Amino acid sequence: MKLEDIQILEADLPPYQITTTPSKVTLSFLSQLLNNPDFIQEITDISEEYGIRKPSLLDAFENQREDVFAFYDFMKGSFDGLMFRFNLPNGYRFRLFLLIVFRSFIDIPEDEEPDIVYLSNPSDIAEYTKDLEEEIERVSAIAFGSTCTKKELIDWINKNWADIKKDMDESLPTRPKLGKVYKNVTIAQEAYELRKEGKSYVEVSDILMEKHPDNQSVCDVGWLKNLVTRHIQKTKKFSSQFPPLTD
């Protein structure tokens, strides 16, 4: 699977629309996943397990939405390994489903909203907790009573934040650390993929000049070599966050 094969969808509820301006966070995140052999092996295994030999068209999602969501409910447990291994928040489970079944991925905003929720009704808390357990989500919680003031809450959080942050880093999923997201990530990934196919840097340059005529940098073989070298280093740093896949 190549980065250019994936349709990036606007980060809204269905019906989904393909975006022509995906965020650099999305492009960087996908390129790092696609360059990780363990990730490719796991999604290949899932595809074979469910008989997904080729991706469906996104139109099928819109025309058969109930069937698609039923299929997602049926197979979503298969993503547990990927979710835990790559330390992903539960919201990424559906993104993985779309990636495998439709070769699509919901765009990741440059600045995702913090996942904060306030509940006070016991039945709402119980229902929310039940949903978390069913989705195998991992979150943290702070409980406080009706006499707690805003100042007291802020003071308590400030006083205990170091311990809270340490526990969150050790226990809760998050988007993997991508390091600095650079503007030429698409060209870097394309050049990297072409090099893996055995193309020389001169051939890579010729191909990219046709695809990106407005970017004069791709004419410079030295620039491409440096870009691919940094991209490989970035890939290794990304993969080093996770233990190797074992049988």
C-alpha positions as CSV (number, residue, x, y, z in Angstrom):
1,M,0.0,0.0,0.0
2,K,1.3,3.4,-1.0
3,L,0.5,6.8,0.5
4,E,-0.9,8.0,-2.8
5,D,-3.4,5.1,-2.8
6,I,-5.2,6.3,0.3
7,Q,-8.1,8.7,0.1
8,I,-8.0,11.2,2.9
9,L,-11.5,12.2,4.2
10,E,-12.6,15.4,5.8
11,A,-12.8,15.0,9.6
12,D,-16.6,15.2,9.8
13,L,-19.4,12.8,10.3
14,P,-20.7,10.8,7.2
15,P,-21.3,11.4,4.4
16,Y,-17.6,11.7,4.1
17,Q,-15.9,13.9,1.5
18,I,-12.4,13.5,0.1
19,T,-10.2,16.4,1.1
20,T,-7.6,17.8,-1.2
21,T,-5.7,19.5,1.6
22,P,-5.0,16.8,4.2
23,S,-3.1,17.9,7.3
24,K,0.7,17.3,7.5
25,V,0.0,15.4,10.7
26,T,-2.1,12.9,8.8
27,L,0.4,12.5,6.0
28,S,3.3,12.1,8.4
29,F,1.4,9.6,10.6
30,L,0.3,7.5,7.6
31,S,3.7,7.5,6.0
32,Q,5.3,6.3,9.3
33,L,2.7,3.5,9.6
34,L,3.1,2.4,6.0
35,N,6.9,2.2,6.5
36,N,6.5,0.0,9.6
37,P,6.8,-3.7,8.5
38,D,4.9,-4.9,11.6
39,F,2.0,-2.6,10.9
40,I,1.8,-3.8,7.2
41,Q,2.0,-7.4,8.4
42,E,-0.9,-7.0,10.9
43,I,-3.3,-5.2,8.5
44,T,-2.4,-7.9,5.9
45,D,-3.3,-10.6,8.4
46,I,-6.6,-8.9,9.3
47,S,-7.4,-8.5,5.6
48,E,-6.9,-12.2,4.9
49,E,-8.8,-13.2,8.0
50,Y,-11.9,-11.3,6.7
51,G,-11.4,-12.0,3.1
52,I,-10.7,-8.4,2.1
53,R,-8.8,-9.0,-1.1
54,K,-9.1,-5.5,-2.5
55,P,-10.5,-2.3,-1.1
56,S,-14.1,-1.3,-1.7
57,L,-15.0,2.0,-3.2
58,L,-16.0,4.7,-0.8
59,D,-19.3,4.9,-2.7
60,A,-20.2,1.5,-1.2
61,F,-19.8,3.0,2.3
62,E,-22.4,5.7,1.5
63,N,-24.8,3.4,-0.3
64,Q,-24.7,0.6,2.2
65,R,-23.9,2.4,5.4
66,E,-25.9,0.1,7.7
67,D,-24.1,-2.9,6.3
68,V,-20.7,-1.2,6.6
69,F,-21.3,-0.3,10.3
70,A,-22.5,-3.8,11.0
71,F,-19.3,-5.2,9.4
72,Y,-17.3,-2.7,11.5
73,D,-19.0,-3.9,14.7
74,F,-18.2,-7.5,13.6
75,M,-14.5,-7.0,13.0
76,K,-13.5,-4.1,15.3
77,G,-12.2,-6.5,18.0
78,S,-9.5,-7.5,15.5
79,F,-7.9,-4.1,15.9
80,D,-7.2,-4.6,19.6
81,G,-3.6,-5.7,18.9
82,L,-2.9,-2.7,16.6
83,M,-4.5,-0.3,19.1
84,F,-2.4,-1.4,22.0
85,R,0.8,-2.0,20.0
86,F,0.8,1.5,18.5
87,N,-0.7,3.1,21.6
88,L,-3.7,4.6,19.7
89,P,-6.7,6.3,21.2
90,N,-10.0,4.5,20.6
91,G,-11.1,7.0,18.0
92,Y,-8.5,5.6,15.7
93,R,-10.1,2.1,15.6
94,F,-12.6,3.3,13.0
95,R,-9.8,5.0,11.0
96,L,-8.0,1.6,10.8
97,F,-11.2,0.0,9.6
98,L,-11.6,2.5,6.8
99,L,-7.9,2.1,5.9
100,I,-8.2,-1.6,5.5
101,V,-11.6,-1.9,3.9
102,F,-11.8,1.3,1.8
103,R,-8.2,2.5,1.6
104,S,-9.4,5.7,3.2
105,F,-8.4,7.6,6.4
106,I,-10.1,10.3,8.3
107,D,-8.0,13.4,8.4
108,I,-6.3,14.2,11.7
109,P,-6.6,17.9,12.6
110,E,-3.4,19.8,13.2
111,D,-4.7,20.6,16.7
112,E,-7.1,17.9,17.9
113,E,-9.6,19.0,20.5
114,P,-8.8,17.7,24.1
115,D,-11.0,14.7,25.0
116,I,-12.6,16.3,28.1
117,V,-16.1,15.4,29.3
118,Y,-18.1,16.5,32.4
119,L,-20.7,14.2,33.9
120,S,-22.6,14.6,37.2
121,N,-25.6,12.4,36.9
122,P,-24.8,8.9,38.3
123,S,-26.7,7.1,35.5
124,D,-24.7,9.1,32.9
125,I,-21.5,8.2,34.6
126,A,-22.5,4.6,34.7
127,E,-23.5,4.6,31.0
128,Y,-20.3,6.4,30.0
129,T,-18.2,3.9,32.0
130,K,-20.0,0.9,30.4
131,D,-19.3,2.3,26.9
132,L,-15.7,2.7,27.8
133,E,-15.5,-0.9,29.0
134,E,-17.2,-2.2,25.8
135,E,-14.8,-0.2,23.6
136,I,-11.8,-1.2,25.7
137,E,-11.0,2.5,26.0
138,R,-8.4,3.8,28.5
139,V,-9.1,7.1,30.1
140,S,-8.3,8.9,33.3
141,A,-10.8,10.5,35.7
142,I,-10.9,13.1,38.5
143,A,-13.9,13.0,40.9
144,F,-14.9,16.0,43.0
145,G,-17.9,17.0,45.0
146,S,-20.4,19.8,44.9
147,T,-18.5,21.9,47.5
148,C,-15.3,22.0,45.4
149,T,-14.6,25.5,44.0
150,K,-12.9,26.3,40.7
151,K,-9.8,27.6,42.6
152,E,-9.6,24.4,44.8
153,L,-9.8,22.2,41.7
154,I,-7.2,24.2,39.8
155,D,-4.9,24.3,42.9
156,W,-5.3,20.5,43.3
157,I,-4.5,19.8,39.7
158,N,-1.5,22.1,39.7
159,K,-0.2,20.5,42.9
160,N,-0.6,16.9,41.6
161,W,0.0,17.5,37.9
162,A,3.5,15.9,37.8
163,D,2.1,12.6,39.1
164,I,-1.0,12.7,37.0
165,K,1.1,13.4,33.8
166,K,3.5,10.6,34.6
167,D,0.6,8.1,35.1
168,M,-1.1,9.3,31.9
169,D,2.1,8.9,29.9
170,E,2.5,5.3,31.3
171,S,-1.1,4.2,31.2
172,L,-3.1,6.0,28.5
173,P,-3.0,5.8,24.7
174,T,-2.1,8.8,22.6
175,R,-1.1,9.6,19.1
176,P,2.4,8.3,18.6
177,K,5.1,10.9,18.7
178,L,5.9,12.0,15.2
179,G,8.6,14.5,16.0
180,K,8.8,17.6,13.8
181,V,6.2,17.4,11.0
182,Y,7.9,18.8,7.8
183,K,6.2,20.2,4.7
184,N,7.7,17.9,2.2
185,V,6.5,14.7,3.8
186,T,4.5,13.6,0.7
187,I,7.5,14.0,-1.6
188,A,9.7,12.3,0.9
189,Q,7.4,9.3,1.1
190,E,7.0,9.1,-2.6
191,A,10.8,9.2,-3.1
192,Y,11.3,6.6,-0.4
193,E,8.7,4.3,-2.0
194,L,10.4,4.7,-5.5
195,R,13.8,3.9,-4.0
196,K,12.3,0.7,-2.4
197,E,11.2,-0.3,-5.9
198,G,14.8,0.0,-7.1
199,K,14.7,3.3,-8.9
200,S,17.9,5.3,-9.0
201,Y,17.8,8.9,-7.6
202,V,17.9,10.2,-11.2
203,E,14.9,8.1,-12.1
204,V,13.2,9.3,-8.9
205,S,13.9,12.9,-9.8
206,D,12.4,12.4,-13.3
207,I,9.2,10.8,-11.9
208,L,8.7,13.5,-9.2
209,M,9.4,16.3,-11.7
210,E,6.3,15.1,-13.7
211,K,4.2,14.8,-10.5
212,H,5.3,18.0,-8.9
213,P,6.3,20.4,-11.7
214,D,5.9,23.4,-9.3
215,N,8.5,22.1,-6.9
216,Q,12.0,22.8,-8.4
217,S,13.7,21.1,-5.5
218,V,12.9,17.6,-6.9
219,C,15.2,18.4,-9.8
220,D,18.1,18.3,-7.4
221,V,19.3,14.7,-6.8
222,G,21.4,15.8,-3.8
223,W,18.3,17.4,-2.2
224,L,16.3,14.2,-2.7
225,K,19.1,12.0,-1.2
226,N,19.1,14.2,1.9
227,L,15.3,14.2,2.1
228,V,15.1,10.4,1.9
229,T,17.9,10.0,4.4
230,R,16.1,12.2,6.9
231,H,12.8,10.4,6.2
232,I,14.4,7.0,6.9
233,Q,15.8,8.3,10.1
234,K,12.4,9.6,11.1
235,T,10.8,6.2,10.3
236,K,13.4,4.4,12.5
237,K,12.7,6.8,15.4
238,F,9.0,6.4,15.0
239,S,9.2,2.6,15.0
240,S,11.6,2.6,18.0
241,Q,8.6,3.6,20.2
242,F,7.1,0.2,19.9
243,P,8.4,-3.3,20.8
244,P,9.1,-5.7,17.8
245,L,6.2,-7.9,16.7
246,T,6.4,-11.4,18.1
247,D,4.4,-14.5,17.3
